[in-house]
Amino acid sequence: MVIKSNTKIMKKYFNFLFAFGLCLSPIFSQETLSPEPKKYGHLVVEILDVNNTVIKGEGDQLINKDEELTAVFENFKVFSYKFAYPQAKNEYLHKFATIECRCDVKELADYLEENYSTHFSYFGYLKEEDKLIPNYVPSDSMWYQTNPDGTPVLWHLKKIQADKAWNITKGSSNITIGIMDGGFDVTHPDLVNKVVTPYDSRTGDTFTIPNTKSYHGTTVASFAAAETDGGGLLASVGFNTMLRFYDINTISLVKIINIAWHASFVDSVNVINFSWLGTTSADSVTRLLVKEILDNNTVIVRSAGNWSQGLSDNDLYPFAYDVDDRIIIVSSTDKNDNHTNPNGETHSNYPEVSICAPGYSIMGATRYDSGLNPAPYSITEGTLLLQHQ
């Protein structure tokens, strides 16, 4: 079962700035309008008595009835003075105006606040420390590529606005995600630098992918923490996070819980991802062990399942909501935020699901075989969580 890309989502997440514009000005001379390219100010003010202090001039410009204030504007090289929000439905917002000048906007704001506090209130302008910065974009080529239908190849990252999150955090190498799965290709260029050890810490076995074995774990890991701004072509949300792999050859309740315990208490992973089916029940010892893992500040994230019918949370022990409601259960959505994709396929969804994330037709890593596969990427889908710490 291919798991889904999700976002832990985590936190984050984003920078918000309000740019309020105000501008004033009567009729200005040609000299006043001459540009000084290195200086520009944008100020928003509240006019306390609109009806008695300004009149509308040409081109929606406002003209001050106070001639001294007009002279002040000319001195500060104000070249535009207009109502800021003339279409606003709230009448109060009709009192706000934008002032644009070829001047130090802080000096203008300070002067008006000190000398014209009976005329204006609220002085909003973009301060140096608040300057807007462009959203971070990775160097990975797939970030810029589009599919034949025009949608981005990495649409799932753009859908969740990962580039805005990257302005806040790109994850941390101090955070490790433990992938309990199978079919790990540690030679893949999007994973080779992200794996803490190229072998299973429980058994000491080196990870290999026989021809008969699926590359499921490789795909899951690439959604969780693919190399970004590095050797691979993909990108991932918390791309500075690290990975540990734990090989699951057969589904066994005892084996699953013992691997999870080892990951949490021996390897100190921060997140455990489990993108497999489970069993139909859990005994009291298993329930206690799950609680211990969560109490150890290890997050457990589990896929909801890729079947629309006949699967519920009761089929997914030991990491079922019934065992501990802190377990994060993830189902999927498509490019249009629909739970069912355009082909009519619906991944598992039931009341215990915690969150939905992009999971239909997303680009992930496949087996690389130390370079023998020249195209180690493919479109896949499922209910895996794209983890970000």
Residue pairs with C-beta under 8 A, 6 or more apart in sequence:
1 216
1 275
1 276
1 277
1 303
1 305
1 306
1 382
1 383
2 216
2 219
2 220
2 275
2 306
2 364
2 380
2 381
2 382
2 384
3 216
3 219
3 220
3 223
3 273
3 275
3 303
3 382
3 383
3 384
3 385
4 223
4 275
4 303
4 330
4 331
4 332
4 347
4 357
4 358
4 359
4 362
4 381
4 382
4 383
4 384
4 385
4 386
5 156
5 223
5 357
5 358
5 359
5 362
5 364
5 384
5 385
5 386
6 223
6 301
6 330
6 355
6 357
6 358
6 359
6 384
6 385
6 386
6 387
7 160
7 162
7 237
7 357
7 385
7 386
7 387
7 388
8 237
8 238
8 271
8 299
8 301
8 328
8 385
8 386
8 387
8 388
8 389
9 355
9 388
10 237
10 238
10 387
10 388
10 389
11 168
11 169
11 388
12 165
12 168
12 169
13 164
13 165
13 168
14 161
14 164
14 165
14 167
14 168
15 164
15 167
15 168
17 126
17 130
17 132
18 124
19 42
19 126
19 132
20 44
20 84
20 96
20 98
20 124
21 42
21 43
21 44
21 84
21 98
21 100
22 42
22 43
22 44
22 45
22 81
22 82
22 84
22 96
22 97
22 98
22 99
22 124
23 42
23 43
23 78
23 80
23 81
23 82
23 84
23 97
23 98
23 99
23 100
24 45
24 54
24 62
24 64
24 73
24 78
24 80
24 81
24 82
24 97
24 98
24 99
25 61
25 62
25 63
25 73
25 78
25 79
25 80
25 81
25 99
26 57
26 61
26 62
26 63
26 64
26 70
26 73
26 81
27 57
27 58
27 63
28 74
28 78
28 79
29 74
32 74
32 77
32 78
32 79
33 79
35 102
36 77
36 102
39 102
39 103
39 104
40 100
40 101
40 102
40 105
41 76
41 99
41 100
41 101
41 102
41 103
41 104
41 105
41 108
41 125
42 98
42 99
42 100
42 105
42 125
42 126
43 98
43 99
43 100
43 101
43 105
43 108
43 109
43 123
43 124
43 125
44 84
44 96
44 97
44 98
44 99
44 122
44 123
44 124
44 125
45 96
45 97
45 99
45 112
45 120
45 121
45 122
45 123
45 124
46 95
46 96
46 97
46 120
46 121
46 122
47 53
47 54
47 95
47 96
47 97
47 119
47 120
48 95
48 118
48 119
48 120
48 121
49 119
50 94
50 95
52 65
53 64
53 65
53 66
53 119
54 62
54 63
54 64
54 65
54 97
55 62
55 63
55 65
56 62
56 63
57 63
60 82
60 83
60 86
61 80
61 81
61 82
62 81
62 82
62 83
62 97
63 70
63 81
64 70
64 73
64 81
66 119
69 116
69 119
72 111
72 112
72 115
72 116
73 81
73 99
73 101
76 101
76 103
76 107
76 108
76 111
77 101
77 102
77 103
78 99
78 100
78 101
78 103
78 108
79 100
79 101
79 102
80 98
80 99
80 100
81 97
81 98
81 99
81 100
82 97
82 98
83 94
83 96
83 97
83 98
84 93
84 96
84 97
84 98
85 93
85 94
85 96
86 94
88 94
96 122
99 108
101 108
105 125
105 126
106 125
106 127
109 123
109 125
112 119
112 120
112 123
113 120
113 123
126 132
133 167
135 163
135 164
135 166
135 167
136 163
136 166
136 167
136 170
137 143
137 163
138 166
138 228
138 229
138 235
138 239
139 229
140 227
140 228
140 229
140 232
140 233
140 234
140 235
141 233
142 153
142 154
142 233
142 234
142 235
142 363
142 377
143 152
143 153
143 154
143 157
143 235
145 152
145 153
145 154
146 152
146 153
147 153
147 155
151 335
152 158
153 363
154 234
154 235
154 363
155 335
155 358
155 362
156 357
156 358
156 359
156 362
156 386
157 163
157 235
157 236
157 237
159 335
159 358
160 237
160 357
160 358
162 235
162 237
165 237
165 388
169 238
170 228
170 238
170 239
170 240
171 225
171 237
171 238
171 239
171 240
171 241
171 388
171 389
172 238
172 240
172 241
172 389
173 240
173 241
173 242
175 238
175 240
175 241
175 242
175 270
175 271
175 389
176 196
176 241
176 242
176 243
176 244
176 267
176 268
176 269
176 270
176 271
177 224
177 225
177 241
177 242
177 243
177 244
177 269
177 270
177 271
177 272
177 273
177 387
177 389
178 243
178 244
178 245
178 246
178 263
178 267
178 269
178 271
178 272
178 273
179 217
179 220
179 221
179 224
179 243
179 244
179 245
179 246
179 273
180 246
180 248
180 256
180 259
180 260
180 263
180 272
180 273
180 274
180 276
181 216
181 217
181 220
181 221
181 245
181 246
181 247
181 248
181 273
181 275
181 276
182 213
182 214
182 216
182 217
182 247
182 248
182 249
183 209
183 213
183 214
183 215
183 216
183 217
183 218
183 367
184 191
184 207
184 209
184 217
184 218
184 221
184 245
184 247
185 191
185 207
185 209
185 215
185 218
185 365
185 367
185 368
185 369
185 376
186 192
186 195
186 198
186 207
186 245
187 368
187 369
187 370
187 371
188 218
188 222
188 232
188 365
188 367
188 368
188 376
189 227
189 231
189 232
189 233
189 368
189 376
190 222
190 226
190 227
190 231
190 232
190 233
190 234
190 365
191 218
191 221
191 222
191 226
191 227
191 232
191 243
191 365
192 227
192 231
193 227
193 230
193 231
194 221
194 225
194 226
194 227
194 241
194 242
194 243
195 242
195 243
195 244
195 245
196 242
196 243
196 244
196 267
197 244
198 206
198 207
199 205
199 206
199 207
200 207
200 245
200 246
200 247
201 244
201 246
201 262
201 266
201 267
202 246
202 259
202 262
203 247
205 247
207 245
207 247
209 215
209 218
209 367
209 369
215 365
215 366
215 367
216 275
217 245
217 247
218 365
218 366
218 367
218 368
219 364
219 365
219 366
219 380
219 384
220 273
220 275
220 384
221 243
221 245
221 365
222 234
222 236
222 364
222 365
223 236
223 362
223 364
223 384
223 385
223 386
223 387
224 236
224 241
224 243
224 273
224 385
224 386
224 387
225 236
225 238
225 239
225 241
225 242
225 243
225 387
226 232
226 234
226 235
226 236
226 239
226 365
227 234
227 239
228 234
228 235
228 236
228 239
229 239
232 365
233 377
234 363
234 364
234 365
234 377
236 386
236 388
237 386
237 387
237 388
238 387
238 388
238 389
241 387
241 388
241 389
244 263
244 267
244 269
246 259
246 262
246 263
248 255
248 256
248 259
248 276
251 276
251 277
251 278
251 279
253 278
253 279
253 282
253 286
253 317
253 318
256 274
256 278
256 318
257 286
257 289
257 290
257 318
260 272
260 274
260 289
260 290
260 293
260 300
260 318
261 289
261 292
261 293
263 269
263 272
263 298
264 272
264 293
264 296
264 298
265 293
265 296
269 298
270 297
270 298
270 299
270 389
271 298
271 299
271 300
271 301
271 387
271 389
272 293
272 298
272 299
272 300
272 301
273 301
273 302
273 384
273 385
273 387
274 300
274 301
274 302
274 303
274 319
275 302
275 303
275 382
275 383
275 384
275 385
276 303
277 305
277 315
277 316
278 315
278 316
278 317
278 318
278 319
278 320
279 315
279 317
279 318
280 314
280 315
280 317
281 317
282 290
282 317
282 318
282 320
282 323
286 317
286 318
286 323
287 318
287 323
287 324
289 318
290 300
290 318
290 319
290 323
290 324
290 327
291 323
291 324
293 300
294 300
294 324
294 326
294 327
299 328
300 319
300 324
300 326
300 327
300 328
301 327
301 328
301 330
301 385
301 387
302 316
302 319
302 327
302 328
302 329
302 330
302 385
303 329
303 330
303 382
303 383
303 384
303 385
304 316
304 329
304 330
304 331
304 332
304 347
304 348
304 349
304 350
304 353
304 383
305 311
305 315
305 316
305 347
305 348
305 383
306 347
306 348
306 381
306 382
306 383
307 347
307 348
308 345
308 346
308 347
308 348
311 348
311 350
312 348
312 350
312 352
313 320
313 321
313 322
313 329
313 350
313 351
313 352
314 320
314 322
316 329
317 323
319 327
320 327
320 352
321 327
321 329
321 352
322 352
327 354
328 354
328 355
328 385
329 352
329 353
329 354
329 355
330 353
330 354
330 355
330 356
330 357
330 383
330 384
330 385
331 339
331 347
331 348
331 349
331 353
331 355
331 356
331 359
331 383
332 339
332 347
332 356
332 357
332 358
332 359
332 360
332 381
332 382
332 383
333 339
333 356
333 357
333 358
333 359
333 360
334 340
334 341
334 342
334 358
334 359
334 360
334 361
335 358
335 360
335 361
339 346
339 347
339 349
339 356
340 346
341 360
341 361
341 381
345 360
345 381
347 359
347 360
347 381
347 382
347 383
348 383
349 356
357 385
357 386
358 386
359 381
359 382
359 383
359 384
360 381
361 379
361 381
362 379
362 380
362 381
363 377
363 378
363 379
363 380
364 377
364 378
364 379
364 380
365 376
365 377
366 373
366 376
366 377
366 378
367 373
367 376
368 376
369 376
